[in-house]
Amino acid sequence: MRSSISNLSNMFRVADLRKKILFTLLVIGLYQLGANVPCPGISYKAIQEAATTSGHGGVFSLLNLFSGGALARFAVFGLGIMPYITASIIIQLLMAVIPKFEKWRDEGPTGQKKLTQVTRYTTIVLALLQSTTLVYAFHVGSPILLGTSSTIDYIPNFSIPLVLLIVLTMTAGTVVVMWLGELITQRGVGQGMSVLIFTNVVATMPAGGAAIKNQAGWGRLAVIVIISVFLLGCIVFIEQGQRRIPVTFAKRVVGRRMYGGQSTYIPMKVNTGGVVPIIFANSVLYFPFLLSNLLPSKGWGLSVQTWINTHLAQPNNLTYIGLYGLLILAFAYFYAALTFDPHQQADLIRKQGGYIPGIRPGAPTERHLQRILNRVTLPGAVWLASVALLPALMLSLFHIQNYPFAGTTLLIAVGVALETMKQVDSQLMLRNYEGFLS
């Protein structure tokens, strides 16, 4: 205990690290301010009514989670970081099909700067589309989409000028959030976007715990907390798990020096994609809700809306569970293939004069790496799907409307916390201080 307190105090003894931590806390405070200021024209009475009647089930729950509850309040930062995350994933997927993007990726910092600019523009486009659709949805007050038990009109004075003002405000809020995240990355501690997501996720936990206590009592809350603590330990174990592929480099003489003759390994994480497959699966399931609000309210449009509301809006529905799980599995494999290319890795090993013991260089090495990738990705993908579907099981077993300690929540919190602490540790170790993870 004394050692932990000493390590914590070490963070503030280093002047440069202390400034970064204080700057990060300042940006988080500004972000929380914008997440609690409603957009102009929004009924505060409707927000209060929704807060007491909402369950926030289905895909809306994840969007509200990433905004720290700001979306349910229709705040200036209501869209949160979700448009940027979706844009980043789209650009990463397009790298596999657009040669220009792949070329930029291989150009280093110059190409990365171009990709970042494209991601920003894509974020603005997505923010415009999402804010426009959500304005209409919040005006109509869809109980299924918004997770409320009754129809609530957030925008009673609905008009085209007011809609344009709200859309512009929310889009501008997304741009500011993107800027704040980049500020944390440049001048603060940790990866900015991840830190903001972590802040939103943790901010919803106390209120969620209180809601469970009111709905189910102290006994079930205690059971849920115990399950969540056990799940937390499992997530830490899986997140740290990796398959190490040994690589040996042959000795070679360059000038008067001898290089190589060393052994190392290629780390291949069990959960390669992290929480990205879950995010993208939710984004795919989210689009039918957005499009259904634009369909006619009679005839075939009503039939489609009814089917979507019945099968895709209920987190404990078998169709939702099955489709959600399959999407997570598919995106886990797809993202693993994007982040780890066996052909590129095998070619890099060959060029550096290395080889995997017992495996010939070239095509045999590529097949070996591909086989290992498939084997490692399968348990990671199944684990990810199980973690994401845990809320559906909890909602069904305990008969509660909201489950704040979901696997997705803990997965994000653990992943960001570990990465941030590693960065702080590296700063402390650089200055001969003992770190947290040492």
Backbone torsions as a table, in degrees:
resi	resn	phi	psi	omega
1	MET	NA	-46.4	180.0
2	ARG	-63.5	-36.6	179.5
3	SER	-65.7	-39.0	179.8
4	SER	-65.3	-41.4	178.5
5	ILE	-64.8	-39.0	178.5
6	SER	-64.4	-42.0	178.3
7	ASN	-64.4	-36.4	178.6
8	LEU	-66.6	-39.2	179.2
9	SER	-69.1	-26.3	178.6
10	ASN	-62.3	-29.3	-179.7
11	MET	-61.5	-31.9	-176.0
12	PHE	-98.5	-3.5	175.7
13	ARG	-80.3	-28.1	178.2
14	VAL	-84.5	116.4	-173.6
15	ALA	-59.4	-45.0	-177.8
16	ASP	-64.7	-43.4	179.6
17	LEU	-68.3	-37.2	178.5
18	ARG	-62.1	-42.6	178.4
19	LYS	-63.0	-40.0	179.6
20	LYS	-65.2	-41.0	-179.8
21	ILE	-66.3	-45.7	180.0
22	LEU	-64.2	-38.3	178.5
23	PHE	-65.2	-41.3	178.4
24	THR	-62.4	-43.1	178.5
25	LEU	-63.5	-37.0	178.1
26	LEU	-64.0	-45.0	179.2
27	VAL	-64.3	-40.0	177.9
28	ILE	-62.1	-39.5	176.8
29	GLY	-62.5	-43.0	177.3
30	LEU	-63.7	-38.2	179.4
31	TYR	-65.2	-42.3	179.6
32	GLN	-66.1	-31.0	176.1
33	LEU	-63.1	-49.0	178.7
34	GLY	-66.6	-25.0	179.5
35	ALA	-78.7	-7.5	-179.3
36	ASN	-117.4	4.3	177.9
37	VAL	-101.1	113.6	-177.7
38	PRO	-67.0	154.2	175.8
39	CYS	-67.6	156.1	178.2
40	PRO	-64.2	140.8	178.1
41	GLY	88.5	-0.5	-179.1
42	ILE	-89.7	136.2	-179.5
43	SER	-76.3	117.9	179.0
44	TYR	-67.6	-31.5	177.2
45	LYS	-63.2	-40.3	178.9
46	ALA	-65.9	-38.0	178.2
47	ILE	-62.6	-43.5	179.2
48	GLN	-65.0	-40.3	179.5
49	GLU	-65.4	-40.4	-179.6
50	ALA	-67.4	-33.3	-178.8
51	ALA	-65.0	-28.6	-178.1
52	THR	-93.0	-15.5	-176.1
53	THR	-115.9	-5.4	-173.3
54	SER	-84.9	146.1	172.9
55	GLY	-112.2	-24.1	178.3
56	HIS	53.5	59.9	176.3
57	GLY	-94.6	174.2	176.3
58	GLY	70.3	-154.4	-175.3
59	VAL	-69.5	-25.2	179.0
60	PHE	-61.0	-30.4	-177.6
61	SER	-62.3	-38.7	-179.3
62	LEU	-70.6	-39.8	177.6
63	LEU	-61.8	-42.4	178.8
64	ASN	-68.4	-32.5	178.2
65	LEU	-64.4	-46.1	-178.1
66	PHE	-69.0	-18.6	177.3
67	SER	-98.5	2.5	179.8
68	GLY	67.0	30.1	-177.8
69	GLY	85.2	-0.4	-177.9
70	ALA	-68.7	-29.5	-179.8
71	LEU	-67.7	-39.8	177.3
72	ALA	-65.5	-26.2	176.9
73	ARG	-90.2	-2.5	-177.2
74	PHE	51.6	49.6	-175.7
75	ALA	-81.1	171.1	178.1
76	VAL	-59.7	-38.6	176.4
77	PHE	-96.7	31.6	-174.6
78	GLY	-59.6	-37.0	179.4
79	LEU	-74.8	-18.2	177.7
80	GLY	60.1	-139.2	-176.2
81	ILE	-99.7	1.1	-174.1
82	MET	-60.5	-44.0	177.9
83	PRO	-59.9	-38.0	179.5
84	TYR	-67.9	-41.0	178.6
85	ILE	-62.0	-47.4	179.6
86	THR	-61.2	-42.7	178.8
87	ALA	-62.8	-41.2	179.5
88	SER	-62.7	-42.3	179.8
89	ILE	-66.3	-40.5	179.0
90	ILE	-62.0	-44.2	179.7
91	ILE	-64.2	-39.8	178.5
92	GLN	-64.1	-39.1	178.0
93	LEU	-68.8	-37.1	-179.2
94	LEU	-69.8	-20.3	177.4
95	MET	-60.5	-26.4	-178.1
96	ALA	-80.5	-15.7	-175.4
97	VAL	-121.5	-16.6	179.8
98	ILE	-109.6	110.9	-177.1
99	PRO	-58.7	-33.2	-179.3
100	LYS	-61.2	-44.6	179.5
101	PHE	-65.6	-39.4	178.6
102	GLU	-64.6	-37.2	177.5
103	LYS	-65.5	-42.9	178.0
104	TRP	-62.4	-38.4	-179.7
105	ARG	-62.3	-35.8	-178.2
106	ASP	-84.2	-5.2	-178.4
107	GLU	-83.2	-7.4	180.0
108	GLY	87.3	-146.3	-176.5
109	PRO	-57.7	-37.5	-179.6
110	THR	-64.0	-47.4	178.7
111	GLY	-67.2	-36.6	178.9
112	GLN	-63.7	-35.1	177.4
113	LYS	-63.8	-39.4	177.8
114	LYS	-66.5	-42.0	178.8
115	LEU	-64.7	-37.9	177.7
116	THR	-62.9	-39.4	178.9
117	GLN	-65.4	-41.4	177.5
118	VAL	-64.1	-39.2	178.3
119	THR	-62.8	-38.9	178.4
120	ARG	-63.7	-46.2	179.2
121	TYR	-63.4	-40.2	177.9
122	THR	-63.7	-37.1	177.9
123	THR	-61.2	-42.8	-180.0
124	ILE	-64.1	-42.3	178.9
125	VAL	-62.1	-45.8	179.5
126	LEU	-64.9	-38.3	178.6
127	ALA	-63.3	-40.6	177.3
128	LEU	-62.4	-44.7	-179.2
129	LEU	-66.6	-46.0	-177.6
130	GLN	-67.6	-42.7	-179.4
131	SER	-65.3	-39.7	179.0
132	THR	-63.2	-45.0	-179.6
133	THR	-68.1	-39.6	-179.3
134	LEU	-68.8	-33.6	176.8
135	VAL	-59.8	-45.1	178.6
136	TYR	-65.8	-42.2	-178.9
137	ALA	-64.5	-40.5	179.5
138	PHE	-71.4	-27.2	176.0
139	HIS	-73.6	-44.6	177.5
140	VAL	-67.1	-33.5	176.9
141	GLY	74.3	45.7	-178.7
142	SER	-61.0	116.5	-179.4
143	PRO	-62.5	-35.9	-177.8
144	ILE	-70.2	-47.8	-176.4
145	LEU	-66.7	-42.7	-174.7
146	LEU	-89.7	-2.0	176.3
147	GLY	71.2	28.3	-179.9
148	THR	-106.2	158.7	179.9
149	SER	-86.7	-6.6	178.7
150	SER	-149.5	164.9	-179.9
151	THR	-74.1	126.5	-179.0
152	ILE	-128.2	127.7	178.3
153	ASP	-97.1	108.0	179.4
154	TYR	-74.2	-25.4	-174.5
155	ILE	-122.7	81.6	-177.3
156	PRO	-66.4	-34.9	-179.9
157	ASN	-94.8	58.1	-174.0
158	PHE	-69.3	124.2	177.8
159	SER	-154.3	160.8	-177.2
160	ILE	-62.2	-46.6	177.8
161	PRO	-59.5	-39.6	179.8
162	LEU	-67.5	-39.1	177.8
163	VAL	-61.3	-44.9	179.4
164	LEU	-62.4	-39.0	179.0
165	LEU	-65.1	-44.0	-179.4
166	ILE	-66.3	-43.7	179.6
167	VAL	-61.5	-44.0	178.8
168	LEU	-64.0	-39.8	-179.8
169	THR	-64.6	-46.2	-178.2
170	MET	-69.0	-36.6	177.3
171	THR	-66.9	-43.4	176.3
172	ALA	-62.6	-37.1	176.8
173	GLY	-62.3	-38.2	177.4
174	THR	-64.3	-40.7	178.7
175	VAL	-63.7	-40.9	179.1
176	VAL	-65.8	-41.4	177.6
177	VAL	-60.4	-42.3	177.9
178	MET	-60.7	-41.7	179.2
179	TRP	-65.7	-42.3	179.5
180	LEU	-63.1	-40.7	177.9
181	GLY	-62.6	-40.6	178.2
182	GLU	-68.2	-32.9	176.5
183	LEU	-63.5	-41.7	178.6
184	ILE	-63.5	-41.6	179.8
185	THR	-62.1	-40.5	-175.9
186	GLN	-80.1	-41.0	-170.8
187	ARG	-121.5	-3.3	-177.3
188	GLY	-114.3	-152.8	-178.6
189	VAL	-113.0	129.7	176.9
190	GLY	88.7	176.9	176.8
191	GLN	-82.3	121.2	-168.5
192	GLY	-53.6	-51.0	-177.4
193	MET	-62.2	-40.1	179.7
194	SER	-66.4	-38.5	179.4
195	VAL	-64.1	-40.7	178.5
196	LEU	-66.1	-40.0	176.7
197	ILE	-62.7	-44.3	178.9
198	PHE	-58.6	-43.4	179.2
199	THR	-60.8	-44.2	179.8
200	ASN	-64.2	-42.5	-177.7
201	VAL	-64.8	-47.0	-177.9
202	VAL	-68.6	-32.9	-177.2
203	ALA	-65.0	-26.5	-177.5
204	THR	-86.7	-11.1	-174.5
205	MET	-67.1	-48.0	-178.8
206	PRO	-59.3	-46.0	179.4
207	ALA	-64.2	-38.0	178.3
208	GLY	-65.2	-40.2	176.9
209	GLY	-63.4	-40.2	177.6
210	ALA	-64.4	-37.6	178.9
211	ALA	-65.3	-39.9	177.9
212	ILE	-64.7	-40.5	179.3
213	LYS	-62.2	-40.0	179.3
214	ASN	-69.5	-33.9	-177.0
215	GLN	-83.9	-40.9	-170.8
216	ALA	-119.2	-11.1	178.9
217	GLY	92.6	172.0	-176.1
218	TRP	-67.0	-34.5	-177.1
219	GLY	-61.6	-51.6	-179.5
220	ARG	-69.4	-32.5	176.1
221	LEU	-62.1	-41.9	179.1
222	ALA	-63.1	-41.2	178.5
223	VAL	-62.7	-43.8	-179.4
224	ILE	-64.7	-39.6	178.5
225	VAL	-64.4	-41.6	178.5
226	ILE	-62.8	-43.9	177.7
227	ILE	-61.6	-40.6	-178.6
228	SER	-67.2	-37.9	178.2
229	VAL	-65.7	-41.9	176.9
230	PHE	-62.8	-42.9	178.8
231	LEU	-64.3	-35.4	178.1
232	LEU	-60.4	-44.7	177.9
233	GLY	-63.5	-39.7	178.2
234	CYS	-64.4	-39.8	-179.7
235	ILE	-64.7	-42.8	178.1
236	VAL	-60.7	-42.6	-179.4
237	PHE	-63.5	-45.4	-178.2
238	ILE	-69.8	-40.3	-178.6
239	GLU	-63.7	-31.2	179.1
240	GLN	-86.5	-13.1	-176.6
241	GLY	-72.0	139.8	179.1
242	GLN	-154.8	154.1	174.1
243	ARG	-101.3	123.0	-177.7
244	ARG	-98.9	116.9	-179.3
245	ILE	-97.2	114.6	-177.1
246	PRO	-68.7	140.3	177.6
247	VAL	-133.9	132.3	179.0
248	THR	-115.8	134.1	179.8
249	PHE	-106.1	129.1	-178.8
250	ALA	-71.8	155.0	178.4
251	LYS	-74.8	138.7	177.2
252	ARG	-145.9	147.7	-177.5
253	VAL	-105.0	125.4	176.1
254	VAL	-121.5	109.3	-174.7
255	GLY	67.8	-120.2	177.8
256	ARG	-104.9	6.9	-177.3
257	ARG	-112.5	151.2	179.2
258	MET	-109.6	129.3	-179.5
259	TYR	-118.2	160.3	176.5
260	GLY	87.9	-159.3	-176.8
261	GLY	74.9	16.3	-178.2
262	GLN	-114.3	157.9	177.6
263	SER	-117.1	137.0	176.9
264	THR	-140.8	-166.0	-179.8
265	TYR	-147.6	157.0	174.8
266	ILE	-101.5	114.5	179.4
267	PRO	-78.2	127.7	177.7
268	MET	-122.9	107.6	-175.2
269	LYS	-67.7	147.4	176.2
270	VAL	-66.3	-45.7	177.3
271	ASN	-103.8	80.4	-174.7
272	THR	-63.6	-42.5	-173.7
273	GLY	-83.1	-9.4	-177.0
274	GLY	62.9	-131.3	-178.7
275	VAL	-94.7	-0.5	-177.2
276	VAL	-58.4	-46.2	178.2
277	PRO	-58.2	-36.1	178.1
278	ILE	-65.8	-44.2	-179.6
279	ILE	-61.7	-45.5	-176.9
280	PHE	-70.6	-35.3	176.5
281	ALA	-63.0	-40.7	177.1
282	ASN	-67.0	-36.2	178.3
283	SER	-63.8	-39.9	178.5
284	VAL	-66.0	-42.8	178.9
285	LEU	-70.8	-20.4	-177.2
286	TYR	-76.2	-31.8	-175.9
287	PHE	-62.9	-39.4	176.4
288	PRO	-57.1	-35.5	177.8
289	PHE	-65.6	-43.4	179.6
290	LEU	-63.6	-44.1	-177.9
291	LEU	-70.6	-32.7	-178.1
292	SER	-64.8	-26.9	178.6
293	ASN	-71.9	-16.8	179.7
294	LEU	-93.9	-5.5	-178.5
295	LEU	-80.1	159.2	176.7
296	PRO	-60.4	147.5	-178.3
297	SER	-83.9	3.4	179.0
298	LYS	-133.2	163.4	175.0
299	GLY	68.6	-135.7	-176.2
300	TRP	-66.4	-31.0	178.3
301	GLY	-63.6	-41.1	178.4
302	LEU	-65.8	-37.3	179.1
303	SER	-64.4	-43.0	179.0
304	VAL	-65.0	-43.5	178.9
305	GLN	-61.1	-40.8	-179.8
306	THR	-63.9	-42.7	-179.4
307	TRP	-65.3	-42.9	179.7
308	ILE	-63.8	-44.2	-179.0
309	ASN	-66.5	-30.9	-177.7
310	THR	-81.1	-39.6	-171.7
311	HIS	-102.5	-32.6	-174.1
312	LEU	-106.1	-8.2	-176.7
313	ALA	-96.9	-15.1	-177.3
314	GLN	-99.9	117.0	-177.1
315	PRO	-65.1	-18.1	178.6
316	ASN	-100.5	10.0	177.1
317	ASN	-80.2	140.3	-176.6
318	LEU	-63.4	-36.3	178.3
319	THR	-63.7	-44.2	178.6
320	TYR	-62.9	-46.7	-178.0
321	ILE	-62.7	-46.5	-178.5
322	GLY	-64.2	-47.7	-178.7
323	LEU	-66.6	-40.7	179.6
324	TYR	-62.4	-46.1	-179.9
325	GLY	-63.8	-42.1	179.5
326	LEU	-64.9	-39.3	178.9
327	LEU	-64.6	-40.0	178.9
328	ILE	-64.4	-43.8	178.5
329	LEU	-61.4	-44.5	-178.2
330	ALA	-64.7	-45.8	-178.5
331	PHE	-71.6	-27.7	176.1
332	ALA	-64.2	-44.4	177.9
333	TYR	-68.0	-41.3	-178.2
334	PHE	-64.7	-43.6	-178.6
335	TYR	-70.3	-35.3	176.9
336	ALA	-62.9	-38.6	178.4
337	ALA	-67.2	-31.1	179.5
338	LEU	-74.0	-40.8	-174.8
339	THR	-82.1	-23.6	-179.7
340	PHE	-132.5	106.1	-179.6
341	ASP	-98.4	107.7	-179.0
342	PRO	-58.5	-37.6	-180.0
343	HIS	-64.8	-46.4	180.0
344	GLN	-65.6	-40.0	-178.9
345	GLN	-67.6	-41.4	178.9
346	ALA	-65.3	-39.0	178.8
347	ASP	-66.6	-38.2	178.9
348	LEU	-65.9	-42.1	178.2
349	ILE	-62.0	-42.4	-179.6
350	ARG	-64.2	-43.1	-178.8
351	LYS	-65.8	-30.3	-179.5
352	GLN	-87.4	5.0	178.0
353	GLY	75.4	25.8	-179.4
354	GLY	-108.2	171.2	178.0
355	TYR	-159.4	155.6	175.0
356	ILE	-89.9	124.8	-177.5
357	PRO	-51.6	126.7	178.8
358	GLY	86.8	-3.0	-178.4
359	ILE	-123.0	131.1	178.9
360	ARG	-73.1	147.0	178.0
361	PRO	-65.3	162.2	177.1
362	GLY	91.5	-135.5	-175.9
363	ALA	-60.6	-41.2	177.5
364	PRO	-60.0	-38.2	177.3
365	THR	-64.8	-41.2	178.7
366	GLU	-61.7	-44.4	179.4
367	ARG	-65.3	-38.0	178.5
368	HIS	-63.3	-45.2	179.3
369	LEU	-65.7	-39.1	179.0
370	GLN	-64.3	-40.3	179.6
371	ARG	-65.2	-42.8	178.1
372	ILE	-65.3	-41.2	179.4
373	LEU	-59.6	-44.0	179.2
374	ASN	-63.4	-41.0	-179.3
375	ARG	-68.5	-39.0	-178.1
376	VAL	-74.4	-36.3	-176.9
377	THR	-68.9	-34.0	-176.9
378	LEU	-58.8	-55.3	178.6
379	PRO	-64.3	-33.9	177.6
380	GLY	-64.9	-40.6	179.6
381	ALA	-68.7	-41.8	178.2
382	VAL	-63.8	-41.8	177.1
383	TRP	-60.9	-44.0	-178.8
384	LEU	-62.9	-44.0	178.7
385	ALA	-64.2	-39.6	179.3
386	SER	-64.2	-41.9	179.0
387	VAL	-64.5	-41.4	-178.2
388	ALA	-69.4	-31.4	-177.6
389	LEU	-89.2	-1.9	179.2
390	LEU	-57.1	-41.7	179.8
391	PRO	-56.8	-38.0	179.8
392	ALA	-60.4	-40.4	178.5
393	LEU	-67.8	-42.4	-179.8
394	MET	-66.2	-41.1	179.3
395	LEU	-62.1	-37.8	-178.2
396	SER	-75.5	-41.5	-176.2
397	LEU	-73.7	-40.8	-172.9
398	PHE	-101.5	-1.4	176.7
399	HIS	53.9	50.5	177.8
400	ILE	-118.3	159.0	-175.9
401	GLN	-92.4	-22.7	-175.3
402	ASN	-138.5	137.4	179.8
403	TYR	-128.7	93.8	-172.1
404	PRO	-76.3	-19.6	-176.7
405	PHE	-98.8	42.0	-177.6
406	ALA	-68.0	162.3	-179.5
407	GLY	-60.0	-38.8	178.8
408	THR	-61.5	-42.5	179.0
409	THR	-60.3	-49.6	-178.9
410	LEU	-67.8	-35.5	-179.8
411	LEU	-63.1	-44.1	178.3
412	ILE	-65.1	-46.9	-177.1
413	ALA	-61.6	-45.2	-178.7
414	VAL	-66.5	-46.0	-178.1
415	GLY	-60.2	-47.4	-179.0
416	VAL	-68.6	-41.2	-179.3
417	ALA	-62.1	-43.0	-179.6
418	LEU	-64.6	-44.2	-179.3
419	GLU	-65.5	-39.9	179.7
420	THR	-67.3	-41.8	179.9
421	MET	-67.1	-32.5	175.8
422	LYS	-64.5	-38.9	178.6
423	GLN	-67.5	-41.8	177.0
424	VAL	-64.3	-40.6	178.8
425	ASP	-59.5	-43.2	-179.6
426	SER	-63.4	-36.5	177.4
427	GLN	-66.9	-40.3	-180.0
428	LEU	-69.7	-43.6	-179.0
429	MET	-65.6	-31.3	179.0
430	LEU	-63.8	-29.0	-178.6
431	ARG	-105.8	22.4	174.6
432	ASN	64.6	31.4	173.4
433	TYR	-105.7	154.4	177.7
434	GLU	-78.4	132.6	-178.1
435	GLY	-92.3	180.0	-179.2
436	PHE	-77.3	-36.8	-173.5
437	LEU	-97.2	4.3	-178.3
438	SER	-80.2	NA	NA
